[in-house]
């Protein structure tokens, strides 16, 4: 069927004469034109049965990403979306402004391997950052340039690791944003490839054993034609010996004897041990250790269940230091010996506190990076477990990089916030002194903007933190365009971070709000569990309450409020749209998990059951999932917010079928003047490795769609030459 809606192409006239002026609006007549969505075939014969309940899935055919019919549908939807976006008069001006903002040199913190110091650098608009190196005070040279991997910049470098002496290097490449990777091994001195490329690698690091070879992980590749959507069940840890073909790589762990969905292996810094982590879902893991000094020694079990999270962070002789949340939801560090591996023998080294612990080691020290209300507080801990004091950070924000090798005398850490561009500091480990190493070159006046943290009350009375960012002096009159962002899942914390894309929004009177919802990791495992399985509705309630807070406190109104989120955050936006279609004006569900009854049928989706549960496990869980699944809760005849669904045709983590089916049903059911579109990036995946040019255009489309559907007819986008 063909779906037609009337779309206002002219709304409220607003002119931004200068960046520091507030919007001045006046009413204008709306000229309405007809927007015709592509014809999307319905197959009403597709019905699944769960515990006696029948559920229709008329757009199941869109799950076949290899079919010509799906390909034609993608082209048709993109044509409609592009045609709509092209009518927004300031779309290209936003693109130009973003290009201008992105065009500054970006350099990473350096690291030393062998005789060379390496760092990543992007001259501004390069699609991929380039790896450079220096020997001593010598001239810099290009080590690896991912921009040469493909003409369109869609093939990216997805990992780089060196052997301990720095003489060998292995790097991974991702084509079109796929999670399936290739590993290329080179001689670091000559920069020449030294053996055949390894293929079909997924969710893996490369951990070197001397210069002899390395450990990596992968799955059995799905059958031809389903590489991007086929279920990947059991992970395997391999050892690759240099000079031997991949077909002879030794299976170290996994397979039929120990089937696990996620397996990783890493060699300890001293080279003595192989540490293996094995998991069946995204939370909780077993832990194993193998003494590499004695190849015939068995792989020993440390933790034999999946109830908690554990990782070996350091070994020293026969002593192991383990980060764990066993009997410590916020995390702690324990120590034990190789002959006393089991948890009952563990001794507290860094006890649990009221704040969530992240830990790093370098230069004989431990660095405890705590999350306090989603922001960083860092302490140095000596080898005796004594706290030597807090490391002073520039302000309230996020800090990372407190890690390195035990022989390092210095490290480099970054600090950022919503109004503080990422800045690199050099830290002398012995003295404890920090100094500025590299300031961001982005054209942004931090002093003109402010971020403040508020705590609002969710539906059940729980206090939820939210950080709100906007230009100083902005009048809170209920009419400011506002973006509310959230995630709320998988123990992931949204700590403050700077976004170049957000500058365009902020400097044009926008308010950017980030809510730290339950399901995340901001307050430890209890906070995480409060947003999982039968508690998932808490996450949506937290997000809805955040929107209501922004409206009630005159930051914005429902006609000037947008919501956004990606992946699990795409689920968040989709569920919120379904439960409260009247709450916001604009919605951006990106690469979202939108069919909660079938998410576990594709790629690594079965591993998400710890957070979501599955429709097959019980009638109660099925009914709960069905009750909030965005695809299943769209209602015929409902008026939904102006929506632009984002996905990539090579997304093999959250397969695009989620977005395809949701968009098709949304276009079928929606009634009203708001456009409901899908933007399908071709040759792109879940987001990682996306080239700069693609990012800029995507962000330009997002902001243009937002402003246009909030009624802004005209915008004078001011360039840097006028402002800085």
C-alpha positions in Angstrom: 0.0 0.0 0.0 1.0 3.6 -0.6 0.9 5.9 2.4 0.4 9.6 1.9 0.7 12.4 4.5 0.6 16.1 4.3 3.9 17.7 5.3 4.3 21.4 6.2 7.2 22.8 4.2 6.9 26.2 5.8 6.5 26.7 9.5 7.6 29.4 11.9 9.9 31.9 10.4 13.1 32.3 12.5 16.2 34.2 11.5 19.5 33.8 13.4 21.3 37.0 12.4 24.2 36.2 14.6 25.2 33.4 16.8 24.7 35.3 20.0 21.1 36.3 19.2 18.1 34.5 20.4 15.6 33.2 17.9 13.0 35.7 16.8 9.9 34.0 15.4 6.7 35.0 13.8 3.7 33.1 12.6 3.4 32.3 8.9 1.0 30.4 6.8 1.9 26.8 6.2 2.1 25.5 2.6 1.3 21.9 2.7 2.5 19.4 0.1 1.9 15.7 -0.2 4.7 13.3 0.8 4.3 9.9 -0.7 6.1 7.0 0.9 7.3 4.0 -1.0 5.0 1.1 -1.6 5.9 -1.5 1.0 4.5 -5.0 0.5 2.6 -6.6 3.4 2.6 -10.3 3.9 -0.1 -11.0 6.4 0.5 -14.8 6.3 3.7 -14.4 8.4 2.5 -15.3 11.9 4.6 -16.5 14.9 3.1 -18.2 18.0 4.4 -17.6 21.5 2.8 -19.5 24.4 -0.5 -19.7 22.4 -0.5 -16.0 21.4 -0.2 -15.3 17.6 1.9 -12.3 16.5 1.8 -11.0 12.9 5.0 -9.9 11.3 3.9 -8.6 7.8 7.3 -7.0 7.0 9.4 -10.1 7.7 10.6 -10.1 4.1 12.6 -6.9 4.9 14.9 -9.1 7.1 16.4 -10.5 3.9 19.1 -8.0 3.3 20.4 -9.8 0.2 17.1 -9.8 -1.7 16.6 -7.4 -4.7 13.2 -6.5 -3.3 14.8 -5.2 -0.1 17.4 -3.4 -2.1 14.8 -1.7 -4.2 12.9 -0.7 -1.1 16.1 0.8 0.4 16.7 2.9 -2.7 13.1 4.1 -2.7 13.1 5.1 0.9 16.4 6.9 0.5 15.0 8.8 -2.5 12.0 10.0 -0.4 14.3 11.0 2.5 16.8 12.8 0.3 14.1 14.6 -1.6 12.6 15.8 1.7 16.0 16.9 3.1 16.9 18.7 -0.1 14.0 21.1 0.4 15.4 22.4 3.7 17.0 25.7 2.6 19.7 25.8 5.2 20.8 22.1 5.1 23.9 22.9 3.0 24.7 25.9 5.3 24.7 23.5 8.3 26.9 21.1 6.3 29.3 23.9 5.5 29.5 25.1 9.1 30.1 21.5 10.3 32.8 21.1 7.7 34.4 24.3 9.0 34.2 23.2 12.6 35.7 19.7 11.8 38.6 21.2 9.9 41.3 21.3 12.6 44.2 19.1 13.3 43.5 16.2 15.7 46.4 14.3 17.4 46.1 11.5 19.9 48.1 10.8 22.9 51.5 9.3 21.9 52.7 5.8 22.9 56.1 4.2 22.6 56.8 0.8 21.1 60.4 -0.2 20.5 62.5 2.7 19.3 59.5 4.7 18.0 56.9 7.0 19.4 53.5 6.5 17.6 50.4 8.7 17.4 47.3 9.2 15.4 46.8 12.4 13.4 44.0 13.8 11.2 44.7 17.0 9.3 41.1 18.0 9.8 38.9 16.5 7.1 40.6 13.2 6.3 38.1 10.4 6.4 40.4 8.3 8.6 43.1 9.2 11.0 46.7 8.4 10.0 49.3 6.6 12.2 52.5 8.6 12.4 55.8 7.8 14.2 59.0 9.4 15.2 62.4 7.9 16.2 63.7 10.1 19.0 63.7 13.7 17.9 63.8 12.7 14.3 61.3 13.6 11.5 57.8 12.1 11.6 56.8 9.6 9.1 53.6 7.9 8.1 53.4 4.4 9.5 49.8 3.4 8.4 47.4 5.5 6.3 43.9 3.9 6.4 42.8 6.5 3.8 44.6 4.4 1.2 42.6 1.3 2.1 39.6 2.3 0.0 38.7 5.1 -2.4 35.6 6.2 -0.4 37.1 6.0 3.0 34.7 3.3 4.2 37.5 0.8 5.0 38.9 1.7 8.4 41.5 0.5 10.8 39.8 -1.2 13.7 42.8 -2.1 15.9 46.6 -1.9 16.1 48.9 -4.0 18.4 52.6 -4.4 18.6 54.8 -7.2 19.9 56.5 -6.4 23.1 59.8 -5.2 21.5 57.9 -3.3 18.9 59.4 -5.1 15.9 56.1 -6.6 14.7 52.6 -5.1 14.4 49.2 -6.5 13.6 46.3 -4.3 12.5 42.7 -5.0 11.8 40.6 -3.5 9.0 36.8 -3.2 8.8 35.2 -2.9 5.4 32.0 -0.9 5.2 31.7 -0.7 9.0 31.3 -4.4 9.4 32.2 -6.2 12.6 33.9 -8.9 10.5 37.6 -7.9 10.3 40.8 -8.9 8.6 44.2 -8.9 10.3 47.3 -7.8 8.5 50.8 -8.5 10.0 53.7 -6.2 9.2 57.3 -5.8 10.1 57.3 -2.6 12.1 60.7 -1.5 10.9 60.2 -1.9 7.2 56.4 -1.5 7.3 56.0 -4.4 4.9 53.4 -7.1 5.1 55.1 -10.3 6.1 52.5 -13.0 5.7 49.0 -13.7 4.3 46.0 -11.7 5.6 43.9 -13.4 8.3 40.2 -13.3 7.5 36.8 -13.7 9.2 37.8 -12.3 12.6 35.1 -10.8 14.8 35.0 -9.2 18.3 38.7 -9.7 18.8 41.9 -8.2 19.9 45.4 -9.3 18.9 47.5 -10.1 21.9 51.1 -11.0 21.1 53.2 -13.8 22.6 56.7 -12.5 22.2 57.5 -12.1 18.5 56.3 -15.6 17.7 52.6 -15.0 17.1 49.4 -13.8 18.7 46.0 -14.7 20.1 42.7 -13.7 18.4 39.0 -14.6 18.5 36.4 -15.3 16.0 33.2 -17.2 15.1 32.4 -19.7 12.4 31.4 -17.5 9.4 27.7 -17.7 8.6 26.8 -19.4 5.3 27.3 -17.3 2.1 24.6 -14.7 1.6 23.9 -14.2 5.3 27.3 -12.9 6.4 25.8 -9.6 7.7 22.8 -11.1 9.4 23.4 -14.7 10.2 23.5 -15.8 13.8 27.0 -16.0 15.4 26.7 -18.4 18.3 30.0 -19.6 19.7 33.3 -17.7 19.9 36.7 -19.4 19.6 40.1 -18.3 20.8 42.9 -19.1 18.4 46.7 -18.8 18.5 48.3 -17.8 15.2 52.0 -18.6 14.8 53.7 -16.3 12.4 54.6 -17.9 9.1 51.9 -20.6 9.3 48.6 -20.5 7.3 45.5 -19.5 9.2 44.0 -22.9 8.6 46.7 -24.3 11.0 45.9 -21.9 13.8 45.5 -23.7 17.1 42.2 -23.6 18.9 43.0 -22.6 22.5 39.5 -22.3 24.0 35.9 -22.5 22.9 34.4 -24.9 20.3 32.4 -28.0 21.2 34.1 -28.6 24.6 33.7 -25.1 26.0 31.0 -23.4 23.9 30.8 -19.7 24.9 29.4 -16.7 23.1 32.2 -14.3 23.9 35.8 -15.3 24.4 38.9 -13.1 24.7 42.5 -13.9 25.4 45.3 -11.6 26.5 48.9 -12.1 27.4 50.0 -10.5 30.7 52.5 -7.6 30.5 55.3 -9.8 31.8 54.5 -12.4 29.1 54.1 -15.2 31.6 50.4 -15.8 31.5 47.5 -16.1 29.0 44.3 -14.7 30.6 41.1 -16.0 29.2 37.6 -14.4 29.7 34.6 -16.4 28.6 31.0 -15.3 28.7 27.5 -16.3 27.4 26.1 -12.8 27.5 27.2 -9.2 27.7 27.4 -9.4 31.5 29.2 -11.9 33.7 32.2 -14.0 32.8 34.3 -17.0 33.7 38.0 -16.4 34.1 40.9 -18.7 33.2 44.7 -18.6 33.3 47.4 -20.5 31.5 51.1 -20.4 32.4 52.9 -19.7 29.1 56.3 -20.6 30.6 55.2 -24.2 30.6 53.3 -25.0 27.4 52.2 -28.4 28.7 50.6 -26.8 31.8 46.8 -26.9 31.9 44.4 -24.0 31.6 43.3 -23.3 35.1 39.9 -22.0 36.1 39.7 -18.9 38.4 36.0 -18.2 38.3 33.6 -21.0 37.1 30.3 -19.1 36.7 28.8 -16.1 34.9 27.2 -14.3 37.8 29.7 -11.4 38.1 32.3 -9.5 36.0 36.0 -10.1 36.5 39.3 -9.2 34.8 42.9 -9.7 35.6 44.5 -6.2 35.5 48.1 -7.0 36.5 50.4 -9.9 37.3 53.6 -9.7 39.3 55.5 -12.9 39.7 52.9 -15.4 41.0 50.6 -12.6 42.2 47.4 -11.7 40.4 45.4 -8.5 40.7 41.8 -8.9 39.7 39.0 -6.3 39.3 35.7 -7.8 40.3 32.2 -6.9 41.3 31.7 -10.1 43.3 30.1 -9.0 46.5 31.0 -5.5 45.4 28.4 -4.0 42.9 30.5 -0.9 42.4 33.7 -2.8 41.8 36.9 -3.5 43.8 40.4 -4.9 43.2 41.6 -8.1 44.9 44.9 -9.9 44.9 45.7 -13.6 45.1 48.4 -16.0 44.0 48.6 -18.6 41.2 48.3 -21.4 43.7 45.2 -19.8 45.4 43.1 -18.8 42.5 39.6 -19.4 43.8 37.5 -16.4 45.1 37.5 -17.7 48.6 41.3 -16.9 48.7 41.0 -13.4 47.4 42.2 -10.5 49.5 40.9 -7.0 49.1 43.5 -4.6 47.6 41.3 -1.6 46.7 38.1 -2.0 48.6 34.7 -1.1 47.2 33.5 2.5 47.7 30.2 4.3 47.1 31.4 5.2 43.6 31.9 2.9 40.6 35.5 1.9 40.0 37.5 1.8 36.8 41.1 0.9 37.1 44.4 1.2 35.2 48.1 0.5 35.9 51.3 2.2 34.8 54.7 2.9 36.2 54.3 0.6 39.3 51.1 2.5 40.3 47.4 1.7 40.2 45.0 4.5 39.1 41.5 4.3 40.5 39.2 6.3 38.2 35.9 6.6 40.0 32.5 7.7 38.6 30.8 10.1 40.9 27.4 11.1 39.5 28.8 10.1 36.0 31.9 12.3 36.3 35.5 11.3 36.9 37.5 11.4 40.2 41.0 9.8 39.9 43.3 8.6 42.7 46.8 7.1 42.6 47.2 3.9 44.6 50.7 2.5 45.3 51.9 -1.1 45.2 50.9 -1.5 48.9 47.3 -0.5 48.2 47.7 2.9 49.9 45.8 5.9 48.5 48.3 8.6 47.7 45.7 11.2 46.9 43.5 12.6 44.2 44.8 13.7 40.8 43.5 17.2 40.2 41.5 17.5 37.0 40.5 20.7 35.2 36.9 20.5 36.3 33.8 18.4 36.3 33.9 16.0 33.4 35.4 12.7 32.1 39.0 11.6 32.2 40.7 8.6 30.6 44.1 7.2 29.7 45.4 6.3 33.1 47.1 3.2 32.0 50.3 2.0 30.4 53.2 -0.4 31.0 54.8 -0.9 34.4 58.1 0.4 33.2 56.6 3.7 32.0 57.8 6.9 33.7 55.0 9.0 32.3 51.5 8.6 30.9 49.1 10.8 28.9 45.5 11.3 30.0 42.6 13.1 28.5 40.0 15.3 30.0 36.7 16.4 28.4 33.2 17.6 29.2 30.2 18.9 27.2 31.9 22.3 27.1 35.6 21.3 27.4 37.1 19.9 24.1 39.3 16.8 24.6 42.6 18.0 26.0 45.7 15.8 26.6 47.8 16.1 29.7 51.2 14.6 30.4 51.5 13.0 33.8 54.8 12.3 35.6 54.2 9.1 37.5 56.9 9.5 40.1 56.2 13.1 41.1 52.5 13.1 40.4 52.6 16.3 38.4 50.5 17.0 35.4 51.2 19.4 32.6 49.3 20.4 29.5 50.5 18.4 26.5 48.0 19.2 23.7 45.0 21.5 23.6 42.2 20.9 21.1 42.3 23.1 18.0 38.5 23.1 17.6 37.0 26.7 17.3 34.9 26.7 20.3 34.7 29.3 23.2 34.1 27.2 26.2 33.6 30.2 28.4 30.5 31.2 26.5 28.7 28.0 27.4 27.7 26.2 30.6 26.9 22.7 31.7 25.0 22.0 34.9 23.9 18.8 36.5 20.4 18.4 37.9 18.6 15.5 39.6 15.0 14.9 38.7 12.4 12.4 39.9 11.3 9.4 37.8 7.9 7.8 38.0 8.8 5.5 40.9 10.5 8.3 42.9 14.1 7.4 41.9 16.4 10.4 41.5 18.0 10.5 38.1 21.0 12.7 37.1 21.0 14.8 34.0 23.5 17.2 32.6 22.1 20.2 30.6 24.3 22.3 28.4 23.5 25.6 26.7 24.8 29.1 25.9 25.3 31.4 28.9 22.5 34.0 29.2 20.0 31.9 27.3 16.5 32.7 28.5 14.6 29.7 29.8 11.3 30.7 28.3 10.0 27.3 27.2 10.8 27.9 23.6 14.4 26.7 23.1 15.1 23.9 20.7 16.3 21.0 22.9 17.9 17.7 22.3 17.5 15.0 24.9 19.9 12.1 24.6 19.9 8.7 26.4 21.1 5.1 26.4 20.2 3.2 29.5 21.6 -0.3 29.1 24.4 -2.8 29.2 26.1 -1.3 32.2 27.4 1.5 29.9 27.9 4.9 31.5 27.3 8.2 29.7 29.9 10.4 31.1 30.5 14.0 29.8 32.1 14.2 26.4 32.6 16.9 23.9 30.9 16.8 20.5 32.0 18.9 17.5 28.6 18.2 15.9 26.8 19.7 18.9 28.5 23.1 18.4 26.1 24.0 15.6 23.2 23.3 17.8 24.4 25.1 20.9 25.6 28.2 19.1 22.2 28.5 17.5 20.3 28.6 20.7 20.0 24.9 21.3 20.0 23.0 24.6 21.6 19.6 24.8 20.6 17.3 27.7 21.9 13.9 28.6 20.0 11.8 31.1 21.9 9.0 33.0 19.2 6.4 33.0 18.9 3.2 34.9 20.3 0.2 33.0 23.6 2.1 32.6 26.6 1.7 34.8 26.8 5.2 36.4 26.0 3.8 39.8 27.2 0.2 39.5 25.6 -3.1 39.0 22.5 -2.3 41.1 21.8 0.6 38.8 22.4 -1.6 35.8 20.0 -4.4 37.0 17.3 -1.8 37.7 17.0 -1.3 34.0 17.2 -4.9 32.7 14.6 -7.6 31.8 11.4 -7.1 33.8 12.7 -3.8 35.0 13.3 -2.4 31.5 10.2 -0.1 31.7 12.2 1.9 34.4 14.5 3.1 31.6 11.7 4.4 29.5 10.0 6.0 32.6 13.3 7.7 33.4 13.6 9.1 29.9 10.0 10.3 29.8 10.5 12.0 33.2 13.6 13.8 31.9 11.6 15.2 29.0 8.8 16.3 31.4 11.4 17.9 33.6 12.8 20.0 30.7 9.3 21.1 29.8 8.1 21.9 33.3 11.3 23.9 34.1 10.9 26.0 31.0 14.0 24.8 29.1 11.7 23.9 26.2 8.2 22.8 25.2 7.0 19.7 23.5 7.0 21.5 20.2 10.7 22.3 20.6 11.9 19.0 22.1 13.7 16.2 20.3 14.9 12.8 21.6 17.8 10.7 20.3 19.6 7.5 21.0 21.6 4.8 19.2 21.6 1.0 19.4 20.0 0.2 22.8 19.3 4.0 22.8 17.4 3.5 19.5 15.2 1.1 21.4 14.8 3.8 24.1 13.6 6.4 21.5 11.3 3.9 19.7 9.7 2.8 23.0 9.2 6.4 24.1 7.6 7.3 20.8 5.2 4.5 21.2 4.3 5.1 24.8 4.2 8.9 24.6 3.7 10.0 21.0 2.5 13.4 22.3 5.6 14.1 24.3 8.1 15.4 21.8 8.2 17.0 18.3 11.2 15.2 16.8 12.6 11.6 17.3 15.9 10.1 16.1 16.0 6.3 16.7 19.4 5.3 15.4 20.6 1.7 14.6 18.0 0.6 17.1 16.9 -2.7 18.6 13.3 -2.3 17.6 11.9 -5.8 17.3 12.2 -7.3 20.8 10.7 -10.6 19.8 13.4 -11.5 17.2 16.5 -9.5 18.2 18.2 -12.7 19.3 17.8 -14.4 15.9 20.6 -12.3 14.2 24.4 -11.9 14.5 25.4 -11.7 18.1 21.9 -10.7 19.4 21.5 -13.8 21.5 24.2 -12.4 23.8 21.9 -9.5 24.8 19.5 -11.7 26.7 21.1 -10.8 30.0 19.7 -7.3 29.6 16.5 -8.0 27.7 15.4 -11.6 28.3 13.9 -13.4 25.3 10.4 -14.1 24.0 11.1 -17.8 24.2 12.2 -18.1 27.8 8.8 -17.7 29.5 5.3 -16.5 28.9 5.8 -13.7 31.4 9.0 -12.5 29.6 7.3 -12.7 26.2 4.3 -10.6 27.3 6.7 -8.1 28.9 8.8 -7.7 25.7 5.7 -7.6 23.5 4.3 -4.8 25.7 7.1 -2.4 24.9 8.7 -3.7 21.6 8.6 -0.6 19.4 7.8 -2.4 16.2 4.8 -4.2 17.8 3.5 -1.1 19.7 3.0 1.3 16.8 -0.7 2.1 16.6 -2.8 2.6 13.5 -4.1 6.1 13.2 -1.7 7.6 15.8 0.1 10.8 15.1 3.8 10.3 15.8 6.6 12.9 16.2 8.6 13.9 13.1 10.9 10.9 12.9 14.1 10.1 11.0 15.3 6.6 11.6 19.0 6.1 11.0 20.6 2.8 10.0 23.4 1.4 7.9 23.1 -1.3 5.3 26.2 -3.1 6.6 25.3 -3.0 10.2 26.0 -6.6 11.4 25.6 -5.8 15.1 22.0 -4.5 15.2 20.9 -5.6 11.7 19.1 -3.0 9.6 16.0 -5.2 9.5 15.0 -3.7 12.9 14.9 -0.2 11.4 13.4 -1.3 8.1 10.4 -3.1 9.7 9.9 -0.3 12.2 10.0 2.4 9.5 7.6 0.5 7.2 5.0 0.0 9.9 5.5 3.6 11.1 4.7 4.9 7.6 1.7 2.6 7.4 0.1 3.6 10.7 1.1 7.3 11.2 -1.5 9.9 10.6 -0.7 13.6 10.7 1.6 16.3 9.2 4.9 15.1 10.7 7.2 13.3 8.3 8.3 9.8 9.3 11.4 8.9 7.3 14.3 6.4 7.3 17.9 7.4 6.3 19.8 4.3 5.2 23.6 4.9 4.9 25.0 2.6 2.3 28.3 0.9 2.9 28.1 1.7 6.6 27.7 -0.4 9.7 26.9 0.3 13.4 29.0 3.4 13.5 32.6 2.5 14.1 35.1 3.6 11.4 32.6 5.8 9.6 34.5 8.3 7.4 34.5 12.0 8.3 32.6 13.0 5.2 29.8 10.6 6.0 29.6 11.7 9.6 29.4 15.4 8.6 26.6 14.8 6.1 24.7 12.6 8.6 24.9 15.3 11.4 24.0 18.0 9.0 20.8 16.1 8.0 20.0 15.5 11.7 20.2 19.2 12.7 18.4 20.4 9.5 15.6 17.9 10.1 15.3 19.0 13.7 15.2 22.7 13.1 12.9 22.4 10.2 10.3 20.4 12.0 10.5 22.7 15.0 9.3 25.5 12.7 12.5 27.3 11.7 12.0 28.5 8.2 15.2 30.3 7.8 18.6 30.2 9.5 21.6 32.3 9.0 24.5 30.0 10.0 27.4 32.1 11.1 30.9 30.9 10.2 34.0 31.0 12.3 35.3 34.1 10.6 32.4 36.0 12.1 32.7 34.6 15.5 36.3 33.8 16.6 
